[in-house]
Amino acid sequence: MYLDHYNLEENPFQDNINQRSLWMGDSLKEVALTLKRAIAVDKGIIVLYGDTGTGKSSLISWVEQSLARHYTIAKFSDPVIDYFDFFKLLSEQLKITKKFDKKSAFLVNFRNSLRKTSATRKHILFVFDEAHRFKIDILKELAFFADIEMRGEKVITTLLVGDNIMLELLENEDLKEVSDKITKKIQIHQLVESETNKYINYRLKIAGAKRKIFEKEAIQEIQSYSQGNLRLINTICDHALRVGYASGLNLLTADDIKKSRKELITKFSAKKRTNHLKVLYQNKHNQKPHQTNLSASSSLRLWSIALAIILFFLSGFFVYFFEMEKFQVWTLEEIVPQSDNFPGLENKIESQNLNQATESSNAGKELDLALITKLKPIKPIEKFITPKSASENQKADNVNIFENHGNRTLFNKKHIIYFEHSSNALSKGAYEILDKIADFMIENPGTKIVIEGYSDSSGPYSFNVTISKYRADSVKSYLLARKIAPERIESFGMGPEKPLYSNKTLEGRKLNRRVELKLIATN
């Protein structure tokens, strides 16, 4: 959208980057070299950890590409897989074709595969992305694999990649054997201001920039907003470029970044606003929720407790709204959570057909008709029409899809934009939808749009809320760049709420990673 305006050849701040676009300067280069050396020399189990959004996934993609000639790599990026499905997926990635129905049979096939691999002088690398989200019974098996030797040397190296909380997870008594096999722990840090400046200029140069686009003060404001978090840097820079394009600006200032920050505020869903209020109040006053023993209370005590509870919630609401007015941007913890509980990870999931590709291998491919039609929605969904495919749905003619209901104009079906696993990148089909919606809103200035971002339910709850905010913001940012006024757009990060399909299956989770769009009339 803004490439011609800035004379760029590609989007400089897209999250899904190739090896050429990976910035390998300063501290990140040191981490990369340390990681490669640890894999080649230390072997065993290696831990790469850091805050969400610091570039861990991009770094391990670079490592995989650079080691592909000398290693057979098995990558696991779906932390919801079941225990036995892990062995099936491992067999698939190592190209073991013989079927098995129990672990002992797998080990026989695996031993034969190791002999073939060893004959080619190749080693094996296991990569667990978001390792802190995997089930403990799967992680326990890594100690066994770390001890396997062929011709007197260890042939399997395991790389565990995850957030800082992974260090606490590895202290679990059940994972003691795994911890004993760890040979290296490598931390990846957020960027300092000088690195942020180099990173932004590098990404612009790779994208074809021939001139200065961000003033020095603008980069300082970006650093203040992002605290050196790569994902947040990408988000604010991309949106600032769109704002600059919409306003006809060639050089972006600190004020332009502040404007972009303000526009990127996405609201909580009602449920999350209430939960946030309770946590906020309890944290501020360092107290736990009230507990009452009704059977032992007199009438006066009952009335006192009831009044205290009412005052508790009223004061909580006042505190909440005061804080929301005071701070008009997200905190780092709110946008990229540093810790959380992991509800639901112990639930068993339905057995999956391993002839289907994993989420990571399906990245960027369109959802097909069979995937959608063989699933049943959790409950009837009003005004929702299941698309024939994601491709067809996102390329549909959206100009004549409105119905009049009195003085309100609504979609006669919900329009849905789908997203890849842990991504907020818009597809080509999504841009076609948004262009038609923007054209309609420009021609009909009395319309507003409601944007709701969703995630699946796997992994930490706060991560799901975060990624749903990013998805809603990606859509909002594009519409703002098409000169749709901010007051005409409402966006919400809904997290895993309102799933259309069961999150217990791979197919269902794919269809729940989405943004829903609704147009309404205001006059």
N, C-alpha and C positions, 0 to 999 in steps of 0.2 A: 504494500500500500504506500509506504513512504520511501521506497528505495530510489525512485527517480528523483524525488525532491532532494535527497542528500547525496545523489550520485553513487549509490551503493549497488553492489552486484548480488548480495544476498542478505538475509536477516542476520545482523551481527550478534543478536542476543537471544537466539533460540536456544532452548535447553538441550535439545537433542543434537549435539554437535558431532562432527567427524573428527578424526585424529588430527587433521591439519588445523582445525580451529581450537584445539585444546591448548590453553595457555600453560606453558611449562616454565614459568619464571620464578626466581627467588625460592621461597619456602616450598612451593608445590613441586618444583624440580627436584629438590633435595629429598622430599618424601618419595617421589617416583623412583629415584635411583636406589634409595634405601630399600624400597619394597622389592624391586627386581633382584637386588643382591640377596635379600633374605630368602626369596623363593629359590634362587639358584644354589645358595650355599647352606643356609640354615635348615631349609626343608622343615619337616614337622608341621606344626600348626602356627600360622601367622595371623595376627590380629591387626586390622586397620580400622581405627575408630575416630570419630569426630562428630561435631554437631550436624544436625540435619541441614542440607543445603550447602555444604562446604566443598562439594565436588567429588565425593568418594566414588559415585557410580561412573562419572566421566573418567576418573583416573583408572579404575579397574578395567574399563573398556580399552583404554590405551595400553595397559599392561597386557591384556589378553591378545591384542593385535600384535604387539611386539614379541610375544612369546609363542605365537601360534605354530611356528616352524619346529620348535623343539619340545613342545608339550601337547599332550592330548588334554583338552580342557572340558570339564563338566561343570556347567554353571547352574545354580539353583536360585531362582528369584521369586518363587511363589511360596511364601512361608506357611501357607495353610495346608500344604500337602500332608497326607497321612503317613504313618510310619511305613507301611508296606508299599505305598505308592512311591515313597522315596527310592526304594530299591528298583522299582520298575522304571522310574525316570532315569536313574543312574545307568541302568542297562541300556536304555534308549540312547543316552548321550554318548556312551562308550561303544555304541553300535554292536551290542550283544544281542543276537537275534533269537537265541534259544529261549523258550518260554519256561517259566517256573511259577510254582504256587506256594513256595515257602522259602524262608531265608537260607536254609541249608542248600537248597537247589541253586539259589542265586550265587552263593559263594563258590560252588563248583564252576559255574559258568564264568564268574569273575576271575577266578584263578587262571583259567585257560586264556582269558582275554589279556591278563597281565603278562603271561609268557609271550604272547604275540607282540605286545607293546614293547616289552623289554628287548626283544630281538631287533627292533628298529632303533634302539638306543633312545627312545623317547621316554620322558617322565609324564606323570599324570598330575594335573592341577585341579583340585576341587575349589570352586568359588561360590561362597554363600553370600549373596547380596541381602542386606537387611537381616543379618544373621541373628540379631537380638529378638527377632519375631518368630524364629523357628521353634518347634516343639523340642522340649528337653530330650525326649526319647530318641529323636533323630540326631541331635548334637552329641549325645553320648556315644554314638557309633563311631564318631570321628577318632576317638582314641584308638580303636581297633585298626582303622585304616592307616593311622600314623605309624604303626609298628611294622607294617608289611615291608619286607625286604626282598630283593631279587639280586642275585650275584653279590651279596654282601653289602648292598646299599639300599637306602630307603627310596621307594619309587613314587610315593604319593605325598604331595604337599597340599595342605588345605589352607585357604585364605578366607578368614571370617571378616566380613565387612559390615559395620553397623554403627549405631549411635553410641554416645558415651556410656549409656546405661548398660551396654554389653559387658563392660568390665564388672559391674555388679552381678550380672547374670552368671558370669563365669566363676564367681565365688560360691555359687550354689553347691552344696555338698554332693548332689547327684552328678555334677560335672567336674569333680576333683581330678579324675583321670585325664579328662580333656585339658584342664588347666596345667597339669604336670607335663603335657606334651607341647605346650606353647613355647616356641623358640624366639619369638620376636613380637613386641607390641609397638605399633607405629601410630602416632597421632597426627591427624591433619587439622590444621588450625584455620581460623578465619583470617582474611587478609587485613593487613594494616593499610593506612591511607595511601602510602607510596605504592604499594602493590595494587590497590584498587585502581589507581591512576594508570598504571602500566597495563593492567588487565583490560580496562575499558578501551584504551588506545589500541591495544593489540587486536582485540575483537573487531574494532572498527576498521583497522588496516586490512585484516584478512578479508573483511566484507567488501573492500574496495574503496574505502574512504580516502580522499586526496587532500582533505582540509580538516581544520579543527571544528568539532561539533559541540563539545561540552567545554564551557569555561572552567577554570581552576576552581572557582567557588562552587560551581555546580557539582563537581566531583566531590568536593568536601561535604556538600549536602547529601550526596548519594551515600558517602561513607557513614555519615551520621545516621541516616535512615537504615542502612543495611547492616552496620557494624561489621562490614567485610564479608558478609554471607553471600556466596556466589549466586545462589538462586534469587535472592532479593535484589542483588545488583542487576541481574538480567531483567527481572520484572520491572523495576523502576526505570531502567534505561530504555527498555522497549516502549514503555508507556510514554515516557518523556519525548521520545522521537515521534510518536504518533501525535501527541499534543502539539509539538513544534510544527509538524506537517499541517495539522488542521489550522494552526494560527499563522502559517506562512513564515515561520522562523527558520533561519539558517544556523544560528548560534544559540545554544541553550544556556540559560543563566541559572543561578541558585533559586530565583523566584519561580522559574519554570519547573524546577524539581519539586519545590514546595507545593505548587499547584497540582502536580502529578500525584504527590503523596496524598493530598486531600481527596482527590478524585478516586483513588484506589481503595478508599474505605469501603469494606463490605460488611453488611450487618449480620449479626447472629440470627439464627432461627429462634423462634420464641422459646423453645425448650432450652436451648443453649444459653439464652440470655438469663433465664431463671437459674440455671446451674452456675453460671459465671457469677451471678449476684451472690449466691450463697457462699461460694468459695471466696469471693472478694471480701465479704463481710467477716467471715470466720478468720481469714488470714489477717485482716486488719486488727481484729480484736483478740486474736489468738485464743479462740474458744471453740468448743465442740458444740454440735447441735443439742438443743435442750432435750432432756429425757424426763418423763413424768411418771409417777406411780399414782394412777387415779384412785385405786382402791384405798389408799392410805391418806387421801387428802380430804380435808374438810371443805365445806361449800365455799368459804372465804378463800381458802388456798387454791381451789379450782378457778375461781374468778381471777385471782392474782396471776396464776399461771397463764390463763387464757389471754389476759391483758398483756402480759410480758411477751407472749408469742406474737400477738398482733403488732406490738411496738417493734419487736425484732424484725418482722418482715417489712414494716413500713420504713424503719430506719435503713434497712438493707436496700430497699428501692431508692431511697434518697441518696445513699452512698453510691449506689451503682450509677444513677443518672448524673450525679455530680462528677464522678470519675470519667464517664463517657464524654461529658462536655469539656472536661479539663484536658483529656488526652484524645486528640483527634486522629491519632495514628496507632497502629497495632504495636504492641511491644514485641521484642524478639522472641520471647517465650510463647506469646500468643500465636505468632505467625509460623515459627519453626520450633515447635516444642522440644525441650531438651530432655524431658523425662515424662513417663506416664505409666499407668497400669495397662495391662494388656487383656481387656475383657474378651472372652470368647475364643481365645487361642487353644484352649483345651478341648473345645467341642470337636467331635468327630465329623468329618465331611464325607459326602457320598463318594464312593469309588469312581474314579474318573477313567475314561478310555484313554490310555496313554498313546494311542495312535494320533490323538489330537495334539497339536503343538502347545507348548506352554505359553503363558502370557508374553514372556520376553521374546520368544521366537515368532509370535504372531504380531509383534509390534508393527503398526503401520498398515496391516492388512485390513480389508473391509470385512465387516460381519456379513455372513451369508444367510440366505433364507432358511436353511435347515437349522442353523444355530438358534434363530429366533422362534421359528414356528414350533419346534419340538419342546420348548419350555412353556409352562403355564404361568401366567401372572399370579402373584401371591393372593391378590383379591381383585375384583372388577375395578377398573380404573375409568372414571368418568372422563369423557372427551379425549381419551387416549386411544389412538389407532396404531397397532403394531406395524412398523414399517416393513416393506418387503425386504429391504436390506439397508444397512447404514449408508451405503453408497447411494442407493436410489432415494432414500429419505432425505439425505443432505444435498441432493441435486434436484429435488422436486421443485416444481414451479410454485413459488410462494406468493405470487402477486394476487391471485384470485382465491385466497384461502380464508377470507374473512366473512363472518356473518354479522348482521345487525341484530342487536337485542335491545330495543328501545334506544337509549342514548349511549349504549356501550358497544364497543367493537371488540370481539374476541376471536382468537384462533378457533376454527372449527375442529382442530385437533392440536394436541400439544406438539410443538416442534422440538426435537431432541438432537443435540450435538453430542457425539460420543468421544471419549478420550482413551488414550492408551494407559497402561498401568503406571501409576505414580507420575503422571504427566499432565500438564495443562496446555500443551501445544495444540493449536487449532489446525485441522486438516483442510485440504483444498475444498472439500465439499462444505465444510463449516463456513468458509469465507463466502461461498456462493449464497448460502442461506442468509448470512448477515448483511451482505450487500443488498439483497432484495428487501430485507426488513428495513435497512437504513433508508433505501429509496422510498419505501412506503411511508416511513415516519417523516421524511422531509416533505413529501407531498401532502401529508396529513398532520399538520402541526398540533392537532388536538389529541394525539395519541401518546401514550406512555408505554413502557415495556417493563416487565418484571422478569428478572433473571434469577434462576435458582440452580446453584451448583451442587452436585451430589457425588458421593464416593461409594465404593463397596464397604463392607464391614470388617475386612481383614486388617489385622494390625492395631496399633494404638488408636484410641478414639480421637485424641487431639490431632494426630497426623491426618486422619480422615477429614476432620473439620478443616484443617489447614489446606489440604489439597482441593477440597470443594470450594474454598474461598479463592484459591488461585484460578480455578477453572471459571468461576463466575467473573473474576476480574479480567481474564483474558477476553471474554466476550464483551464485557463492559468497556474495556480499553479500546477495542476495535470500533465500537459504536461511537465512542467519544471522538475518536480520530475521524470518523465520518461526519463530524460536526453535529451530532445529536447532543443537545444540552444535558448536563449532568442531572438537572432536576427532573428530567423526563425518564430517568433510568433508576430503577430500584434493583439492587442485587443482594443476594443472600447466600451465605455458605451453610448448607444444610447438613453436611457430613453424610453419615450412612442412613439418615432418616428416609422414610417412604421408599423402600426398595421396590422396584417393579417386579423383580424375580428373586428367587432364592439365592442368597449369598453362599450357600453350601456347595455350589458347583462353579467350575471355571467359567462356563458359559453365562451363568446368571450374574457373576461378578462383572463380566465384561459389559453386560447390558445395563448395569447399575452405575457405571462410571460415566456420568453424563451431565449436561446442562439442559434444563427445560426453559423454554421461552414462551411468554404470553404477552400479547398486545391488548391494551384496554384504551377506551376513549375517556377523555377527561371533561369533554364539553357536552 
